[in-house]
């Protein structure tokens, strides 16, 4: 920075503040404060600048000094209390607010104390304080809306926010609150309408915030946590947009919503953004996701859903010990942040690891309660239909769907106990019992199909697989490759070869279209279908045809060789080698030559392909050179040479 001439400090500082260059202004003011430690002007401007860059603790320090140096100035007392409140120091902020004894500051003091009580989750005290304000005060209307929202009265809260919006004109934070009420009511189109308005206005009025630049791959500097950013409500809007996309199962769109927001460095991120980043990128970066959520849990404040989400994700990745540790270490959060349903579900899931029978009993109890609730809710849906009350019907249907979702989650966890023991008959029995509530649900149909397939009941399995595949026939690659493979195998084993061929032609056609649109994209559906068919023939001892099918399925190698496809292929080769070493199978020389050639191709194309997907929190990692298809293909080739006797 160039030296400032004497007599130009004031003009320079005010110029920087006017241009929003608060960090540079702070640098100059701190220099002045070292020379004149009690300078009222320097402290006042410094507090103002710190407040605008959201460094509320430093702002509070400046205003604290000013209240001591100039106790007669009421504004400094107010700013000191506000800075403490914004910094999250609620007891200190409450104490500072009582010093506001001027009648002109009374309503400001009441509003501040109400906000503090709200943040401390003392909602009854916040309500009592708000009642001291005149009903026509916009802040009274606005804050009453916040209390109604907290009480779960979303429609009433929305009306209050709408009224406040009419009184105050457009305020981004108010629009965000309206969007939030619609989100909580699961009225996503209306929520998106308000979110879009916030984003469009933010981009138009504040182009310097670089909205969407990061998604386009342009390297940009952090815009920092400025007051302008805070007042634009852009961060909140993008987080809510990401949440809606995530709920709608559009994970890619959720990821884009988070990268579209104004760029900030990781240490500048707010807890909600950090939580959402961890959640939407969990499939791509699980280790990073767990790290972020565990970090948030150690902070004084974090999004309420963090605790439950971390526990569920630990269980999903089968880190049951870690989930149990987090529950034990944070017992005080259990009743505060977990719903009774989620607590009971996690408790049963963790019990599974040591006492499966006891866990089954707990799941059974949960489902009995949910069954009762579902029957009552179904009656309410019927009543709303007879009354021709569209609004009530929509609400009761939404509640029914939510209960059904909970029921299916518990049912699947219960069935998994027997699935892990390969007692498929018992799994089928559990599913048959639940037909009353689940016969229209795709998740249930799919799992029934799987369990029938595992029991070789192929004709019945087709009856459950077919409707799911037909439903997505126009975009067949949206169906899981394993589902398509199982359906093909079921067709073949029930002598419906034409149907199997038609399905495979359809998959091939879709894959060709994708290759035409995006030549570099890897698509594995047809490959996995062929691999499963090849595996089936190998399992039945027909290695000649089975291995040839496996080999052909991975051509061209640059597009079809992946971690999943290699997993299926190597199992067939290991089974073949085992049977050859026991002299139970003899292969023609041409097939042996074909196998060796295939492994050489895998060796050439598999240098960058991981052989296994490592678990995110494993302490001992596989050596990077060994976790490749190339390394494993060489090992298999060496085993072939040994078994055939080519090494001698």
C-alpha positions as CSV (number, residue, x, y, z in Angstrom):
1,X,0.0,0.0,0.0
2,X,1.3,3.5,-0.9
3,X,2.1,5.8,2.0
4,X,-0.7,8.2,3.0
5,X,0.2,11.9,3.3
6,X,-0.5,13.7,6.6
7,X,-4.0,15.3,6.5
8,X,-5.3,12.7,4.0
9,X,-6.0,9.9,6.5
10,X,-9.7,10.8,7.1
11,X,-10.4,11.2,3.3
12,X,-8.6,7.9,2.5
13,X,-10.4,5.9,5.2
14,X,-13.8,7.2,4.3
15,X,-13.1,6.6,0.6
16,X,-12.2,3.0,1.4
17,X,-15.3,2.5,3.5
18,X,-17.4,4.0,0.7
19,X,-15.9,1.5,-1.8
20,X,-16.5,-1.4,0.6
21,X,-12.8,-2.0,1.1
22,X,-13.1,-2.6,4.8
23,X,-10.0,-4.8,5.2
24,X,-7.8,-2.0,3.9
25,X,-9.5,0.5,6.1
26,X,-9.0,-1.7,9.1
27,X,-5.3,-2.0,8.4
28,X,-5.0,1.9,8.3
29,X,-7.2,2.4,11.4
30,X,-5.2,-0.2,13.5
31,X,-2.1,1.7,12.6
32,X,-3.7,4.9,13.9
33,X,-4.9,3.2,17.0
34,X,-1.4,2.2,17.9
35,X,-0.4,5.9,18.0
36,X,-3.7,7.1,19.6
37,X,-5.1,4.2,21.6
38,X,-8.2,6.1,22.8
39,X,-9.1,7.8,19.5
40,X,-12.9,7.9,19.4
41,X,-13.0,8.3,15.6
42,X,-10.6,5.4,15.0
43,X,-12.4,3.0,17.4
44,X,-15.8,4.0,16.0
45,X,-14.8,3.5,12.4
46,X,-12.9,0.3,13.3
47,X,-16.0,-1.2,15.0
48,X,-18.1,-0.2,11.9
49,X,-15.6,-2.0,9.6
50,X,-15.3,-5.1,11.7
51,X,-19.1,-5.3,11.8
52,X,-19.3,-5.1,8.0
53,X,-16.8,-7.9,7.5
54,X,-18.8,-10.0,10.0
55,X,-16.0,-10.1,12.5
56,X,-18.4,-9.4,15.4
57,X,-16.0,-10.3,18.2
58,X,-13.5,-7.6,17.1
59,X,-16.4,-5.1,16.6
60,X,-17.6,-5.9,20.2
61,X,-14.1,-5.2,21.6
62,X,-14.1,-1.7,19.8
63,X,-17.6,-0.8,21.1
64,X,-16.7,-2.1,24.6
65,X,-13.8,0.4,24.7
66,X,-16.1,3.2,23.4
67,X,-18.8,2.5,26.1
68,X,-16.1,2.9,28.7
69,X,-14.5,6.0,27.2
70,X,-17.9,7.7,26.3
71,X,-20.6,6.2,28.6
72,X,-22.9,9.1,27.7
73,X,-23.3,7.9,24.0
74,X,-26.3,5.5,23.9
75,X,-25.5,4.3,20.4
76,X,-22.2,2.7,21.5
77,X,-24.0,0.7,24.1
78,X,-26.5,-0.6,21.5
79,X,-23.8,-1.4,19.0
80,X,-21.8,-3.3,21.7
81,X,-24.8,-5.4,22.7
82,X,-25.7,-6.1,19.0
83,X,-22.1,-7.1,18.2
84,X,-22.1,-9.5,21.2
85,X,-25.4,-11.0,20.0
86,X,-24.1,-11.5,16.5
87,X,-20.9,-13.1,17.8
88,X,-23.0,-15.7,19.6
89,X,-22.1,-14.4,23.1
90,X,-25.8,-14.5,24.3
91,X,-25.4,-14.1,28.1
92,X,-22.9,-11.2,27.6
93,X,-25.3,-9.6,25.0
94,X,-28.2,-9.9,27.4
95,X,-26.2,-8.2,30.2
96,X,-25.1,-5.4,27.8
97,X,-28.7,-4.8,26.6
98,X,-29.9,-4.0,30.2
99,X,-27.5,-1.0,30.2
100,X,-29.7,0.6,27.5
101,X,-31.7,2.9,29.8
102,X,-32.7,5.7,27.4
103,X,-36.4,5.7,26.6
104,X,-35.6,6.1,22.8
105,X,-33.6,2.8,22.9
106,X,-36.3,0.8,24.8
107,X,-37.9,-0.8,21.7
108,X,-34.5,-1.6,20.3
109,X,-33.5,-3.2,23.6
110,X,-36.7,-5.3,23.7
111,X,-36.2,-6.5,20.0
112,X,-32.6,-7.4,20.8
113,X,-33.5,-9.3,23.9
114,X,-36.2,-11.2,22.0
115,X,-33.7,-12.2,19.3
116,X,-31.2,-13.4,22.0
117,X,-33.9,-15.5,23.7
118,X,-34.9,-16.9,20.3
119,X,-31.3,-18.0,19.7
120,X,-31.1,-19.5,23.2
121,X,-34.2,-21.5,22.3
122,X,-36.2,-19.8,25.1
123,X,-39.2,-19.3,22.9
124,X,-41.7,-18.5,25.6
125,X,-39.5,-15.6,26.9
126,X,-39.0,-14.4,23.3
127,X,-42.8,-14.3,22.9
128,X,-43.3,-12.4,26.1
129,X,-40.8,-9.8,25.1
130,X,-42.3,-9.4,21.6
131,X,-45.7,-8.7,23.2
132,X,-44.3,-5.5,24.5
133,X,-44.0,-4.1,21.0
134,X,-46.9,-2.5,19.1
135,X,-48.6,-5.0,16.7
136,X,-48.1,-2.7,13.7
137,X,-44.3,-2.8,14.1
138,X,-42.9,-4.7,11.2
139,X,-40.3,-6.3,13.4
140,X,-43.1,-7.6,15.7
141,X,-44.8,-9.2,12.6
142,X,-41.5,-10.6,11.3
143,X,-40.3,-12.1,14.6
144,X,-43.8,-13.5,15.4
145,X,-43.5,-15.4,12.1
146,X,-40.1,-16.8,13.2
147,X,-41.8,-18.0,16.5
148,X,-44.7,-19.6,14.6
149,X,-42.2,-21.3,12.2
150,X,-40.3,-22.7,15.2
151,X,-43.5,-24.0,16.6
152,X,-44.2,-26.0,13.3
153,X,-47.0,-23.6,12.3
154,X,-45.6,-23.1,8.8
155,X,-48.7,-21.8,7.0
156,X,-49.3,-19.1,9.8
157,X,-45.6,-18.2,9.7
158,X,-45.8,-17.7,5.9
159,X,-48.7,-15.3,6.3
160,X,-46.8,-13.3,8.9
161,X,-43.7,-13.1,6.6
162,X,-45.9,-12.0,3.7
163,X,-47.5,-9.2,5.8
164,X,-44.0,-8.1,6.9
165,X,-42.9,-8.1,3.2
166,X,-45.9,-5.8,2.3
167,X,-44.9,-3.5,5.2
168,X,-41.2,-3.3,4.5
169,X,-41.0,-3.8,0.8
170,X,-38.6,-6.4,-0.7
171,X,-36.1,-7.8,1.9
172,X,-34.0,-10.8,0.8
173,X,-34.1,-12.3,4.3
174,X,-37.9,-12.2,4.4
175,X,-38.2,-13.8,0.9
176,X,-35.9,-16.5,2.1
177,X,-38.0,-17.1,5.2
178,X,-41.1,-17.4,3.0
179,X,-39.2,-19.9,0.8
180,X,-38.2,-21.8,3.9
181,X,-41.9,-22.1,5.1
182,X,-42.8,-23.5,1.6
183,X,-39.9,-26.0,1.8
184,X,-41.1,-27.2,5.2
185,X,-44.6,-27.6,3.8
186,X,-42.9,-29.6,1.0
187,X,-44.3,-27.1,-1.6
188,X,-41.1,-27.1,-3.5
189,X,-42.3,-25.2,-6.7
190,X,-43.3,-22.2,-4.5
191,X,-40.1,-22.3,-2.5
192,X,-38.1,-22.4,-5.8
193,X,-40.0,-19.3,-7.0
194,X,-38.8,-17.2,-4.0
195,X,-35.3,-18.6,-4.2
196,X,-35.0,-17.7,-7.9
197,X,-36.1,-14.2,-7.1
198,X,-33.4,-13.8,-4.4
199,X,-30.7,-15.2,-6.8
200,X,-31.8,-13.1,-9.8
201,X,-31.9,-9.9,-7.7
202,X,-28.6,-10.7,-6.0
203,X,-26.8,-11.3,-9.4
204,X,-28.3,-8.1,-10.8
205,X,-27.6,-5.8,-7.8
206,X,-24.3,-7.3,-6.8
207,X,-22.3,-8.6,-9.8
208,X,-19.1,-8.3,-7.6
209,X,-20.3,-11.4,-5.6
210,X,-19.4,-13.6,-8.6
211,X,-22.5,-15.9,-8.5
212,X,-22.1,-19.0,-10.6
213,X,-18.5,-18.3,-11.6
214,X,-17.0,-21.3,-9.7
215,X,-19.4,-23.8,-11.4
216,X,-18.1,-22.6,-14.8
217,X,-14.6,-23.6,-13.7
218,X,-13.2,-20.0,-13.5
219,X,-10.6,-19.6,-10.7
220,X,-11.8,-16.6,-8.5
221,X,-10.8,-15.1,-5.2
222,X,-13.0,-15.3,-2.1
223,X,-15.6,-12.5,-1.8
224,X,-15.4,-12.9,2.0
225,X,-18.2,-12.8,4.5
226,X,-19.2,-9.2,4.0
227,X,-22.4,-7.5,5.3
228,X,-23.5,-7.1,1.6
229,X,-23.3,-10.9,1.2
230,X,-25.2,-11.4,4.4
231,X,-27.9,-8.9,3.4
232,X,-28.3,-10.4,-0.1
233,X,-29.4,-13.8,1.5
234,X,-27.6,-15.5,-1.5
235,X,-25.8,-18.1,0.7
236,X,-29.1,-19.1,2.4
237,X,-30.9,-19.2,-0.9
238,X,-28.3,-21.5,-2.6
239,X,-28.3,-23.8,0.5
240,X,-32.1,-24.1,0.4
241,X,-31.9,-24.7,-3.4
242,X,-29.4,-27.5,-2.8
243,X,-31.6,-29.0,-0.1
244,X,-34.6,-29.1,-2.4
245,X,-32.6,-30.7,-5.2
246,X,-31.2,-33.2,-2.7
247,X,-34.7,-34.1,-1.5
248,X,-35.8,-34.6,-5.1
249,X,-32.8,-37.0,-5.6
250,X,-31.1,-34.6,-8.0
251,X,-27.6,-34.9,-6.4
252,X,-25.8,-33.3,-9.4
253,X,-28.1,-30.2,-9.3
254,X,-27.6,-30.0,-5.5
255,X,-23.8,-30.0,-6.0
256,X,-24.1,-27.3,-8.6
257,X,-26.3,-25.1,-6.3
258,X,-23.5,-25.2,-3.8
259,X,-20.8,-24.3,-6.3
260,X,-23.0,-21.5,-7.8
261,X,-22.9,-19.5,-4.5
262,X,-20.5,-16.6,-4.1
263,X,-17.0,-18.1,-3.7
264,X,-15.4,-18.2,-0.2
265,X,-12.4,-20.0,1.2
266,X,-13.1,-23.1,3.4
267,X,-12.4,-21.4,6.7
268,X,-14.9,-18.7,5.8
269,X,-17.8,-21.1,5.2
270,X,-20.8,-21.0,7.5
271,X,-21.9,-24.3,9.3
272,X,-24.9,-24.9,7.0
273,X,-22.8,-24.7,3.8
274,X,-20.2,-27.0,5.4
275,X,-22.9,-29.5,6.3
276,X,-24.5,-29.4,2.9
277,X,-21.2,-29.8,1.1
278,X,-20.4,-32.9,3.2
279,X,-23.9,-34.4,2.5
280,X,-24.2,-33.8,-1.2
281,X,-20.6,-35.0,-1.9
282,X,-20.7,-38.0,0.4
283,X,-20.7,-40.5,-2.5
284,X,-17.7,-38.8,-4.2
285,X,-15.6,-37.8,-1.1
286,X,-16.9,-39.8,1.9
287,X,-13.7,-39.3,4.1
288,X,-14.0,-35.5,3.6
289,X,-17.7,-35.6,4.4
290,X,-17.3,-37.5,7.6
291,X,-14.5,-35.1,8.6
292,X,-16.6,-32.0,8.1
293,X,-19.6,-33.4,10.0
294,X,-17.5,-34.5,12.9
295,X,-15.8,-31.1,13.0
296,X,-19.3,-29.4,13.0
297,X,-20.4,-31.5,16.0
298,X,-17.5,-30.1,18.0
299,X,-18.5,-26.5,17.4
300,X,-20.7,-24.4,19.8
301,X,-23.5,-24.2,17.2
302,X,-24.2,-26.4,14.2
303,X,-27.2,-27.3,12.0
304,X,-29.6,-29.4,14.1
305,X,-29.7,-32.2,11.4
306,X,-25.9,-32.7,11.6
307,X,-26.1,-35.1,14.6
308,X,-28.7,-37.4,13.0
309,X,-27.1,-37.3,9.5
310,X,-23.7,-38.2,10.8
311,X,-25.1,-41.2,12.7
312,X,-27.2,-42.4,9.7
313,X,-24.2,-42.1,7.4
314,X,-21.9,-44.0,9.8
315,X,-24.5,-46.8,9.8
316,X,-24.9,-46.6,6.0
317,X,-21.2,-47.2,5.6
318,X,-21.3,-49.9,8.3
319,X,-19.2,-47.9,10.8
320,X,-21.4,-49.1,13.7
321,X,-18.7,-48.7,16.3
322,X,-18.2,-45.0,15.4
323,X,-21.9,-44.4,15.4
324,X,-22.2,-46.0,18.9
325,X,-19.2,-43.8,20.1
326,X,-20.8,-40.6,18.8
327,X,-24.1,-41.5,20.5
328,X,-22.4,-42.2,23.8
329,X,-20.2,-39.1,23.7
330,X,-23.2,-36.8,22.9
331,X,-26.0,-38.4,25.0
332,X,-27.2,-34.8,25.9
333,X,-28.0,-34.2,22.2
334,X,-30.0,-37.5,21.8
335,X,-33.3,-36.2,23.1
336,X,-32.8,-32.7,21.9
337,X,-31.9,-33.4,18.3
338,X,-33.2,-36.9,17.4
339,X,-36.8,-37.7,16.8
340,X,-38.1,-40.7,18.8
341,X,-38.4,-42.6,15.5
342,X,-34.8,-42.0,14.5
343,X,-33.5,-42.8,18.0
344,X,-35.4,-46.1,18.1
345,X,-34.2,-47.0,14.6
346,X,-30.6,-46.2,15.3
347,X,-30.8,-48.1,18.6
348,X,-32.2,-51.2,16.8
349,X,-29.6,-50.9,14.0
350,X,-26.7,-50.8,16.5
351,X,-28.2,-53.7,18.5
352,X,-28.1,-55.7,15.3
353,X,-24.3,-56.0,15.5
354,X,-24.3,-57.9,18.9
355,X,-27.9,-59.2,19.3
356,X,-29.7,-59.7,16.0
357,X,-32.8,-61.4,17.6
358,X,-33.2,-58.5,20.0
359,X,-32.8,-56.0,17.1
360,X,-35.5,-57.9,15.1
361,X,-37.8,-57.6,18.1
362,X,-37.2,-53.8,18.3
363,X,-37.8,-53.4,14.6
364,X,-41.0,-55.4,15.0
365,X,-42.2,-53.1,17.7
366,X,-41.5,-50.0,15.6
367,X,-43.4,-51.5,12.6
368,X,-46.4,-52.4,14.8
369,X,-46.6,-48.7,15.9
370,X,-46.2,-47.5,12.3
371,X,-48.8,-50.0,11.0
372,X,-51.3,-48.6,13.4
373,X,-50.4,-45.0,12.4
374,X,-50.7,-45.9,8.7
375,X,-54.2,-47.4,9.1
376,X,-55.3,-44.3,10.9
377,X,-53.8,-42.1,8.2
378,X,-55.4,-44.2,5.4
379,X,-58.8,-43.6,7.1
380,X,-58.1,-39.8,7.1
381,X,-57.2,-39.9,3.4
382,X,-60.5,-41.7,2.7
383,X,-62.4,-39.1,4.7
384,X,-60.8,-36.2,2.9
385,X,-61.7,-37.9,-0.5
386,X,-65.3,-38.3,0.5
387,X,-65.5,-34.7,1.8
388,X,-63.9,-33.6,-1.6
389,X,-61.5,-31.4,0.4
390,X,-58.5,-31.1,-2.0
391,X,-56.3,-29.3,0.5
392,X,-57.0,-31.8,3.3
393,X,-56.5,-34.6,0.8
394,X,-53.1,-33.3,-0.3
395,X,-52.0,-32.8,3.3
396,X,-53.2,-36.3,4.5
397,X,-51.6,-38.0,1.5
398,X,-48.3,-36.2,2.2
399,X,-48.4,-37.4,5.8
400,X,-49.3,-41.0,4.6
401,X,-46.3,-41.0,2.2
402,X,-44.0,-39.9,5.0
403,X,-45.2,-42.7,7.3
404,X,-44.9,-45.2,4.5
405,X,-41.3,-44.2,3.9
406,X,-40.5,-44.7,7.6
407,X,-42.2,-48.1,7.5
408,X,-40.2,-49.3,4.5
409,X,-36.9,-48.2,6.0
410,X,-37.6,-50.2,9.2
411,X,-38.9,-53.2,7.1
412,X,-35.7,-53.3,5.0
413,X,-33.5,-53.1,8.1
414,X,-35.5,-56.0,9.6
415,X,-35.3,-58.1,6.4
416,X,-31.5,-57.4,6.1
417,X,-30.9,-59.4,9.4
418,X,-32.1,-62.6,7.6
419,X,-30.6,-61.6,4.2
420,X,-27.2,-61.4,5.8
421,X,-27.7,-65.0,7.1
422,X,-28.9,-66.0,3.5
423,X,-32.2,-67.1,5.0
424,X,-34.1,-65.8,1.9
425,X,-37.3,-67.7,2.8
426,X,-37.7,-65.7,6.0
427,X,-36.9,-62.4,4.1
428,X,-39.7,-63.3,1.6
429,X,-42.1,-64.0,4.6
430,X,-41.3,-60.6,6.1
431,X,-42.0,-58.9,2.7
432,X,-45.3,-60.8,2.2
433,X,-46.5,-59.6,5.6
434,X,-46.1,-56.0,4.5
435,X,-48.0,-56.2,1.1
436,X,-50.9,-54.2,2.5
437,X,-48.9,-51.0,2.7
438,X,-46.1,-51.5,0.2
439,X,-47.5,-53.1,-3.0
440,X,-47.4,-49.8,-4.9
441,X,-43.9,-48.9,-3.7
442,X,-40.9,-49.5,-6.1
443,X,-38.3,-50.0,-3.4
444,X,-40.4,-52.9,-1.9
445,X,-41.1,-54.4,-5.3
446,X,-37.4,-54.4,-6.2
447,X,-36.4,-56.1,-2.9
448,X,-39.1,-58.7,-3.3
449,X,-37.8,-59.4,-6.8
450,X,-34.2,-59.8,-5.5
451,X,-35.3,-62.2,-2.8
452,X,-37.3,-64.3,-5.3
453,X,-34.3,-64.3,-7.7
454,X,-32.0,-65.5,-4.9
455,X,-34.4,-68.5,-4.4
456,X,-34.4,-69.4,-8.1
457,X,-38.0,-68.3,-8.4
458,X,-37.3,-66.7,-11.7
459,X,-40.8,-66.6,-13.1
460,X,-42.1,-64.8,-10.0
461,X,-39.1,-62.4,-10.0
462,X,-39.9,-61.4,-13.6
463,X,-43.4,-60.3,-12.3
464,X,-41.7,-57.8,-10.0
465,X,-38.8,-56.7,-12.1
466,X,-40.7,-56.1,-15.3
467,X,-43.1,-53.3,-14.1
468,X,-40.1,-51.3,-12.8
469,X,-38.1,-51.7,-16.1
470,X,-41.2,-50.9,-18.2
471,X,-41.8,-47.8,-16.2
472,X,-38.4,-46.4,-17.2
473,X,-38.3,-48.1,-20.6
474,X,-37.7,-44.8,-22.5
475,X,-34.7,-44.0,-20.3
476,X,-33.7,-47.5,-19.5
477,X,-30.2,-46.6,-18.3
478,X,-31.8,-44.9,-15.3
479,X,-32.6,-48.4,-14.1
480,X,-29.8,-50.1,-12.0
481,X,-27.6,-52.4,-14.2
482,X,-28.0,-55.2,-11.7
483,X,-31.8,-55.1,-12.0
484,X,-31.5,-55.3,-15.8
485,X,-29.0,-58.1,-15.5
486,X,-31.2,-60.1,-13.1
487,X,-34.2,-59.6,-15.4
488,X,-32.2,-60.9,-18.4
489,X,-31.0,-63.9,-16.5
490,X,-34.6,-64.6,-15.3
491,X,-35.7,-64.5,-19.0
492,X,-32.9,-66.8,-20.1
493,X,-33.6,-69.4,-17.3
494,X,-37.4,-69.4,-18.1
495,X,-36.6,-69.9,-21.9
496,X,-37.8,-66.4,-22.8
497,X,-34.7,-65.7,-24.9
498,X,-36.4,-63.3,-27.3
499,X,-37.4,-61.0,-24.4
500,X,-33.8,-61.1,-23.1
501,X,-32.4,-60.2,-26.5
502,X,-34.9,-57.4,-27.0
503,X,-34.0,-55.9,-23.6
504,X,-30.3,-56.1,-24.4
505,X,-30.8,-54.5,-27.8
506,X,-32.7,-51.6,-26.1
507,X,-29.8,-51.1,-23.6
508,X,-27.2,-51.3,-26.5
509,X,-29.2,-48.6,-28.5
510,X,-29.3,-46.3,-25.5
511,X,-25.6,-46.7,-24.8
512,X,-24.7,-46.0,-28.4
513,X,-26.7,-42.8,-28.2
514,X,-24.8,-41.7,-25.1
515,X,-21.5,-42.6,-26.8
516,X,-22.5,-40.4,-29.8
517,X,-23.5,-37.5,-27.5
518,X,-20.5,-37.8,-25.1
519,X,-17.7,-40.1,-26.6
520,X,-15.6,-40.0,-23.4
521,X,-18.4,-41.1,-21.0
522,X,-18.2,-44.6,-19.6
523,X,-21.5,-46.5,-19.5
524,X,-21.5,-50.0,-17.9
525,X,-25.1,-51.3,-18.1
526,X,-24.8,-53.7,-21.1
527,X,-21.4,-54.8,-19.9
528,X,-22.7,-55.7,-16.5
529,X,-25.7,-57.5,-18.0
530,X,-23.3,-59.6,-20.1
531,X,-21.0,-60.2,-17.1
532,X,-23.9,-61.5,-15.0
533,X,-25.0,-63.8,-17.8
534,X,-21.3,-65.0,-18.2
535,X,-21.1,-65.5,-14.5
536,X,-24.3,-67.6,-14.5
537,X,-22.8,-69.9,-17.2
538,X,-19.5,-70.2,-15.3
539,X,-21.5,-71.0,-12.1
540,X,-23.2,-73.8,-13.9
541,X,-19.8,-75.2,-15.1
542,X,-20.0,-74.0,-18.8
543,X,-16.7,-72.1,-18.7
544,X,-16.2,-72.2,-22.5
545,X,-19.3,-70.0,-23.1
546,X,-19.2,-68.2,-19.8
547,X,-15.6,-66.9,-20.0
548,X,-16.0,-65.9,-23.7
549,X,-19.1,-63.9,-22.7
550,X,-17.2,-62.2,-19.9
551,X,-14.3,-61.3,-22.2
552,X,-16.5,-59.9,-24.9
553,X,-18.5,-57.8,-22.4
554,X,-15.4,-55.7,-21.6
555,X,-14.7,-54.7,-25.1
556,X,-13.7,-51.9,-25.9
557,X,-11.5,-51.9,-22.7
558,X,-11.0,-48.1,-22.6
559,X,-14.8,-47.7,-22.1
560,X,-15.9,-50.8,-20.3
561,X,-13.1,-51.6,-17.9
562,X,-14.0,-50.1,-14.5
563,X,-13.9,-51.1,-10.8
564,X,-17.3,-52.8,-10.8
565,X,-16.9,-54.6,-14.1
566,X,-13.5,-55.9,-13.1
567,X,-15.0,-57.2,-9.8
568,X,-17.4,-59.4,-11.8
569,X,-14.8,-60.5,-14.3
570,X,-12.1,-61.5,-11.9
571,X,-14.5,-63.7,-9.8
572,X,-15.2,-65.8,-12.9
573,X,-11.5,-66.2,-13.6
574,X,-10.7,-67.1,-10.0
575,X,-13.5,-69.7,-10.1
576,X,-12.1,-71.1,-13.4
577,X,-8.5,-71.3,-12.0
578,X,-9.7,-73.0,-8.8
579,X,-11.5,-75.7,-10.8
580,X,-8.6,-76.1,-13.2
581,X,-6.2,-76.5,-10.3
582,X,-8.4,-79.3,-8.9
583,X,-8.5,-80.9,-12.4
584,X,-12.3,-80.6,-12.5
585,X,-12.3,-78.5,-15.7
586,X,-10.3,-78.8,-18.9
587,X,-10.1,-75.8,-21.3
588,X,-9.3,-75.9,-25.0
589,X,-6.0,-74.2,-25.9
590,X,-7.8,-71.6,-27.9
591,X,-9.9,-70.5,-24.8
592,X,-6.7,-70.5,-22.6
593,X,-5.0,-68.3,-25.2
594,X,-8.1,-66.0,-25.2
595,X,-7.9,-65.7,-21.4
596,X,-4.2,-64.7,-21.4
597,X,-4.8,-62.2,-24.1
598,X,-7.7,-60.7,-22.2
599,X,-5.6,-60.3,-19.0
600,X,-2.9,-58.6,-21.1
601,X,-5.4,-56.1,-22.4
602,X,-6.7,-55.5,-18.8
603,X,-3.0,-55.0,-17.8
604,X,-2.6,-52.4,-20.5
605,X,-5.8,-50.5,-19.9
606,X,-6.1,-50.9,-16.1
607,X,-3.3,-48.6,-14.9
608,X,-5.6,-45.9,-13.7
609,X,-8.5,-48.1,-12.7
610,X,-8.8,-48.9,-9.0
611,X,-9.2,-52.6,-8.3
612,X,-11.3,-52.0,-5.2
613,X,-13.1,-49.0,-3.8
614,X,-11.4,-48.4,-0.4
615,X,-13.6,-47.7,2.6
616,X,-13.3,-44.0,3.5
617,X,-12.2,-44.3,7.1
618,X,-9.8,-47.3,6.9
619,X,-6.7,-46.8,8.9
620,X,-4.5,-49.0,6.7
621,X,-4.7,-48.1,3.0
622,X,-3.8,-50.5,0.2
623,X,-0.6,-49.6,-1.6
624,X,-1.4,-47.3,-4.5
625,X,0.5,-49.5,-6.9
626,X,-1.4,-52.6,-5.8
627,X,-4.9,-51.1,-5.9
628,X,-5.1,-51.2,-9.8
629,X,-6.6,-53.6,-12.3
630,X,-3.1,-53.8,-13.9
631,X,-1.6,-55.3,-10.7
632,X,-4.4,-57.8,-10.3
633,X,-4.4,-58.8,-14.0
634,X,-0.7,-59.6,-13.8
635,X,-1.3,-61.8,-10.7
636,X,-4.1,-63.6,-12.5
637,X,-1.9,-64.1,-15.5
638,X,0.9,-65.6,-13.3
639,X,-1.7,-68.0,-11.8
640,X,-2.8,-69.1,-15.3
641,X,0.8,-69.8,-16.2
642,X,1.2,-71.8,-13.0
643,X,-2.0,-73.9,-13.4
644,X,-1.4,-74.6,-17.1
645,X,2.3,-75.4,-16.5
646,X,3.7,-72.8,-18.9
647,X,6.2,-71.7,-16.2
648,X,8.0,-75.1,-16.3
